[in-house]
Amino acid sequence: MPRVIQVWRRRFYVLALLALSLSAVGMVQLWVNVSRIEAALPLTSLYRERDFSAFFHDLTRLEAALQLAAAVPTEKNYAALDFALDLAALRQRDNIGVYGESGVEGLDAFNRELAAVLARLDTLSASQPPDSAGLSAELERMSALRRELQSLNDALFQSSMEQASRQRTSLGELRQSMSALIVLLGAFGLGLAGLLLRQQRSIRALEQRDGELRAGEAVQRELRERLEKIADNVPGVIYQYRQSVDGRSAYPYASQGIRALFGVSPEEVRRDGNKVLAAIHPEDRERVKESLLLSAQTLQPWNCEYRVARQESPVWVSAYATPQLEGDGSVLWHGYAHDVSRHKAAEDEIRQLAFYDPLTGLPNRRLLMDRLRHALAGHVRGQRHGALLFIDLDNFKTLNDTQGHEYGDHLLCQVAERLVASVRGADTVARLGGDEFVVMLEDLSAGAREAVAAAEAVGDKILLALNSPYTIAGREFHSTPSIGITLFDAADQHIDELLKRADLAMYQAKEAGRNTLRFFDPAMQAEVAAYSALESDLRQALREGQFLLHYQPQLDRGGKATGAEALLRWHHPVRGNIPPSEFIALAERSGLIVPIGRWVLETACRQLAAWAQLPDTAQLTLAVNVSVRQFRHPDFVDLVVGALDRSGADPLRLKLELTESLLLDDVEEIVAKMTRLKQLGVGFSLDDFGTGYSSLAYLKRLPIEQLKIDRSFVRDVLTDPNDAVIARTIIALGQSLGLSVMAEGVETEAQYAFLSRHGCEAFQGFLFGQPKAEWSLLGASPAGSFG
Ligand SMILES: Nc1nc2c(ncn2[C@@H]2O[C@H](COP(=O)(O)O[C@H]3[C@@H](O)[C@H](n4cnc5c(=O)[nH]c(N)nc54)O[C@@H]3COP(=O)(O)O)[C@@H](O)[C@H]2O)c(=O)[nH]1
């Protein structure tokens, strides 16, 4: 086979194969230029190559015979030449119509060779002598043969051309059918390849899906195991609970926690959930059932707290579950339940602390106010009355102070018990603090008169109960109460005011001689209203800076100024100057004394620091009044320290005036606070000495340096022998305790002389100067002497 054809064939196959395989993997579209390839189709079957070699063989033979006849022109050689010619002509004749298109080229070559041989044959014929008859005949025959060969050759050429033309036609047809076949094959191959590809893809997808499914299953298995592990390890139980339409219940799933919580295993309740219900405290069981039923009906989440009965103490369980309606009508809850006993206990404790008095266990002020608010909200205006009884023990502070706190605490607890025993279970007995109790009576009666009678009856009962002797630590003790009563109905919306009314009535009872009860008199209402108005004015005064300080000089026996007392003044924008006696008590009761006292301290310290800059005032001390409530405030020491620091005042020049009433409460804490301030250099003076109750034992322990004789004794010191004795005793007491004694409210020279004669060393009063806004206005001489 010719090389070119072989190459073409190989290329075609390789190309076709490549195209098919590319198409099979979906990478290229099959495109085959058939017309190029068809030319290289195996035409060699039509190519009679061997026939041409036979021709050339004949020519070679003819050539040889020719050469021999030319060289040796014998008859024999001519005969051989004749035979060679004959043979060539014969073969030509046989093969006409056999050659294909490519055979034409071979035939051409053969004819060119043949023409050359025949030319030489003509030359040979012309060179032979004409007398050789046999030879001439032979030559004649050869010429005829030559002509025949020539014509045969022409015919052969013609036939070859026709044959070639036919072959071309059939080749064209073959090309077309081959193209169609190839296209068909290509298309089929493409389809097949696509199909294969698709199949391969689906197999791959299936394999992938299978892999994913397997992986998913593994993940799910792991997840399930993990969830079960979590569910079994969380404190509490995670469950599914089903209630069927026929009333049966079951736990299709319950974590292991169900054992600890309900004392049953998950297996036990898988088909029958009643064991869990049976474990619920009998008092809570119905409530649990009802709430479940409601959840099933409404398909709302179920949230319930209940107890699980235990031999020791019940366990509080908090359960939460969301219901889901099943196809068969049953309800399936997915839920979680856990032990909340500790939370409950903590809640109870917090509630107890927030709403109950730790000493007596009675409701505190907060709970009382809450119940009062509810009581008012529940009442229909004018239809039912209630009553508030404000109870204060008459001599509690004395008892507490002389006998100690424990004794006082015992008394308070016994009072609480007696109060509770004196009223109905629905009524409220509260302790506000200290020795103050409040009893709230509800639903007394529709009519005010009957309500008054009912409240009075309870009040009398309480009076009687609290008057009975108490036994504390084996000793008998007597205590009496003062009771203030006020009625309320739905019209009363201001619970603070209700308490104020009862409080005021209680003060009326105190003023009426104690150990009695008083009803709030509507005439007191004006006072209540005035108090309320004053309170809000005080707040405004603080905000708007309506306060100022006045200074009253304090002198030594020689009349030389040693310092001053800072006295608070309130310049009311409408009412003008309001004296402290009219608002200090209210400020104390409302708690406003704390911010007001803070302002006084800050201002006084700044004044001290300013005086320190001037020679005339640099040596002066400044006394500042401190109320009991202010001193008891936990931040009091820090407040003083802060005021000194901020102003730069010398602590040695600051004197705090405390009242005896301070000593009625928690002396230990008071001593500790005073000691801390004393260590900084701050001095203390005991104001209004002689008017209250002071235990000498405590007095000795206090880091005070001065006693101030109350001005009520000074006022009548010359006319009332008792006051004179008191004044002299205080002076003597001070001397024996190593304390200086100051007489306040000194208005006359005679008072001054008397007190001075009996050893009083320090003085303050109008005799030396009224309180003034500035030191310069006080009229002291440059040496600081007055009068
Ligand atoms: N907690 C605080 N209490 C304060 C403060 N400022 C004053 N007060 C207390 O108010 C009460 C009344 O005080 P005030 O009306 O200022 O009366 C003082 C003097 O003006 C008055 N005084 C002084 N000398 C005389 C006198 O010769 N005769 C006379 N009739 N009165 C006189 O005495 C009051 C000072 O008393 P005291 O404080 O006991 O030394 C009064 O209890 C003040 O303590 C404050 O900032 N905080």
The ligand as a Gaussian input file, in Angstrom:
#p B3LYP/6-31G(d) Opt

LIG

0 1
 N      -29.477000      68.803000     112.038000
 C      -29.361000      70.111000     112.008000
 N      -30.004000      70.835000     112.885000
 C      -29.863000      72.154000     112.817000
 C      -29.103000      72.792000     111.883000
 N      -29.173000      74.094000     112.046000
 C      -29.957000      74.278000     113.107000
 N      -30.366000      73.114000     113.561000
 C      -31.188000      72.854000     114.701000
 O      -32.386000      73.514000     114.586000
 C      -32.856000      73.862000     115.850000
 C      -33.212000      75.301000     115.841000
 O      -32.110000      76.030000     115.489000
 P      -32.153000      77.617000     115.387000
 O      -33.534000      78.050000     115.109000
 O      -31.083000      78.001000     114.469000
 O      -31.813000      77.996000     116.772000
 C      -30.488000      78.012000     117.197000
 C      -30.148000      79.357000     117.762000
 O      -30.616000      80.379000     116.952000
 C      -30.799000      79.336000     119.076000
 N      -30.185000      80.245000     120.021000
 C      -28.912000      80.580000     120.203000
 N      -28.768000      81.456000     121.216000
 C      -29.993000      81.663000     121.744000
 C      -30.503000      82.406000     122.749000
 O      -29.775000      83.150000     123.496000
 N      -31.832000      82.396000     123.025000
 C      -32.679000      81.596000     122.210000
 N      -33.963000      81.636000     122.517000
 N      -32.223000      80.893000     121.248000
 C      -30.910000      80.895000     120.975000
 O      -30.531000      78.014000     119.514000
 C      -30.433000      77.135000     118.408000
 C      -29.123000      76.438000     118.479000
 O      -29.361000      75.405000     119.306000
 P      -28.363000      74.195000     119.361000
 O      -28.255000      73.606000     118.012000
 O      -29.012000      73.259000     120.283000
 O      -27.121000      74.756000     119.850000
 C      -31.761000      73.596000     116.836000
 O      -32.021000      72.444000     117.541000
 C      -30.587000      73.387000     115.974000
 O      -29.678000      72.431000     116.483000
 C      -28.402000      71.995000     110.963000
 O      -27.675000      72.466000     110.117000
 N      -28.562000      70.670000     111.070000

